[in-house]
């Protein structure tokens, strides 16, 4: 099976970081890659290695895909390549998918009804449950809620969501990363972990019951995880950086993303848990302000591509002898 790569926003930095990452990849990895998107856009960004298969999903003019200048046609193009990649995944042709950044606003203007890649792929691939995890050299963090406005996090958070994040994260550590007895720290929602209810009671009413749910689900699959929490958030991330935890479970988006981008920005990877295929992406956005200037860094996309290949091979979705 192949590793799919989607173009992302044609006016963002996706095309150029795809070209650079593939140019630095070994021929045996490139030969497994299939690109979904606009070949003209990639040609203008430097071109793909000849080993990479191309599935053309659009053909944009230079004006429709000028770096840093998003267009309605570009918004439709980024949605089209995702839809085609999802078709190939449902047909069993892909063992992994690496997605370049999309513009949520431009995709929404093109009729994309999802908050992001994660929710789209879960719907298209029939995932009963899913979670977003970020993987870096020093931190791994899984989210209990994903693209939720900060003012709504407290209402969106539930014990089931916390338990799901613990379960999917712990299962990934065991199955994907080979950690037999994962150490999972569960981060509190409120400052000082609620200070015994003085600063909030979600720790007692929501997070602690969620830990019971997550532990029970892992135990039913024979995964002996060590759980700690609810942990004071600021101290928990510092401890994790120094090796105290294999994974942290965060309650909301920026609680996880700020420390990840602080310590692992150039090499952290976004990974979707719960899908029937491996899915990774770089841990950054479309970068309109630097698109086409030559300063965009390709390291996170290269890390996403390498991790997708490694994990797909590890779980048998890609055979090294294929």
C-alpha positions, -999 to 999 in steps of 0.1 A, spaced: 0 0 0 10 36 -5 15 67 16 -8 95 4 2 131 5 -23 159 1 -14 193 -13 -31 215 13 -37 252 5 -20 259 -29 -13 295 -18 3 284 14 37 268 22 24 233 17 36 228 -19 72 240 -11 76 220 20 63 189 3 88 194 -25 117 199 -1 108 170 22 105 145 -6 137 157 -22 154 148 11 137 114 15 153 81 3 141 67 -30 124 37 -13 101 60 6 94 83 -24 84 52 -44 56 45 -19 42 80 -21 12 92 -41 5 129 -43 -31 142 -44 -34 177 -57 -23 200 -84 8 190 -104 11 225 -119 13 240 -84 40 215 -73 59 221 -106 60 258 -98 73 250 -63 102 229 -77 86 197 -88 82 162 -74 108 134 -77 100 111 -105 93 81 -82 62 98 -67 29 89 -82 6 118 -89 -32 119 -88 -42 153 -103 -73 167 -86 -71 203 -100 -52 224 -125 -48 259 -112 -34 289 -130 -5 309 -115 -30 336 -106 -53 311 -88 -24 297 -67 0 326 -62 19 322 -28 4 342 0 -27 352 -20 -56 327 -13 -84 323 -39 -118 307 -41 -104 283 -67 -75 274 -43 -100 267 -15 -119 243 -38 -87 226 -48 -76 219 -13 -110 203 -6 -108 182 -38 -75 167 -30 -87 156 5 -118 141 -9 -99 121 -35 -74 109 -9 -103 97 13 -117 77 -16 -83 59 -21 -81 53 17 -116 38 18 -107 16 -12 -77 2 8 -51 17 -14 -34 38 13 -17 26 45 -10 62 56 -19 97 48 2 129 53 -17 161 50 -2 195 42 -19 225 60 -52 237 48 -69 271 54 -100 263 74 -115 296 62 -108 290 25 -120 254 28 -152 265 45 -158 290 17 -155 261 -7 -183 241 11 -161 221 36 -183 216 66 -157 203 90 -136 222 116 -104 205 103 -87 175 88 -93 154 119 -131 156 119 -132 152 81 -112 120 80 -131 105 110 -163 111 91 -151 99 57 -133 68 70 -160 58 94 -141 62 127 -163 55 156 -141 76 178 -110 96 173 -85 119 190 -57 143 180 -22 136 193 10 156 189 42 137 188 76 154 193 111 144 204 103 156 240 66 157 243 36 136 233 1 151 241 -34 139 232 -64 163 233 -97 156 251 -114 184 231 -102 195 197 -114 226 178 -136 241 205 -137 279 213 -120 284 247 -152 299 262 -170 266 254 -144 241 266 -159 236 300 -193 227 285 -178 205 258 -155 186 282 -169 153 295 -157 122 314 -163 102 283 -141 125 262 -113 124 288 -116 86 290 -115 83 252 -84 104 250 -66 83 276 -77 51 259 -68 61 224 -35 76 235 -25 47 256 -34 22 229 -13 42 204 17 41 228 14 4 231 6 -6 195 24 22 175 53 31 197 59 -2 214 56 11 250 42 -19 269 35 -1 302 28 35 292 30 63 318 1 87 312 -3 120 330 -38 136 329 -36 174 330 -62 194 350 -84 221 334 -81 247 361 -51 265 376 -36 246 405 -57 216 395 -88 234 409 -72 240 443 -97 216 460 -126 232 443 -117 268 450 -107 274 414 -131 250 397 -146 215 402 -141 199 368 -111 179 382 -134 161 406 -166 160 386 -153 153 351 -116 145 348 -112 120 377 -142 99 365 -127 101 330 -95 86 343 -115 57 356 -131 52 322 -98 54 304 -80 30 327 -108 4 325 -108 5 287 -70 0 286 -71 -28 311 -97 -46 290 -72 -47 261 -44 -59 284 -26 -25 285 -11 -19 319 -8 19 320 2 40 349 -21 70 352 -14 102 372 -37 132 378 -54 155 376 -20 172 374 -12 209 378 -9 219 342 23 240 343 42 215 364 30 186 344 44 198 311 78 206 326 79 171 342 70 155 308 98 173 290 121 158 316 109 123 310 83 118 338 55 108 314 52 90 280 21 110 272 0 138 286 -37 141 282 -47 178 278 -81 192 281 -82 217 253 -63 228 221 -39 255 232 -31 238 266 -14 212 244 -2 232 215 16 260 233 41 238 251 45 215 221 53 244 198 76 259 224 99 228 228 93 207 196 82 232 170 105 221 141 99 184 145 65 179 161 38 159 142 1 160 144 -13 124 145 -50 113 143 -58 84 165 -87 60 159 -86 60 121 -82 28 100 -51 43 85 -21 62 99 -26 99 95 0 126 102 6 162 94 31 190 103 24 210 134 18 244 118 -5 263 95 -6 276 59 19 304 65 6 329 40 30 355 53 61 335 43 47 314 14 69 316 -17 98 335 1 120 304 5 121 306 43 94 281 52 109 252 72 102 217 59 113 198 90 79 192 106 65 179 73 95 157 68 90 144 104 53 137 96 63 118 65 89 97 83 66 89 112 38 79 88 61 55 70 75 41 103 41 36 119 24 21 88 53 -4 85 52 -12 122 15 -20 122 16 -40 89 -1 -15 67 30 -12 46 55 -40 40 91 -31 35 92 -58 8 62 -45 -12 
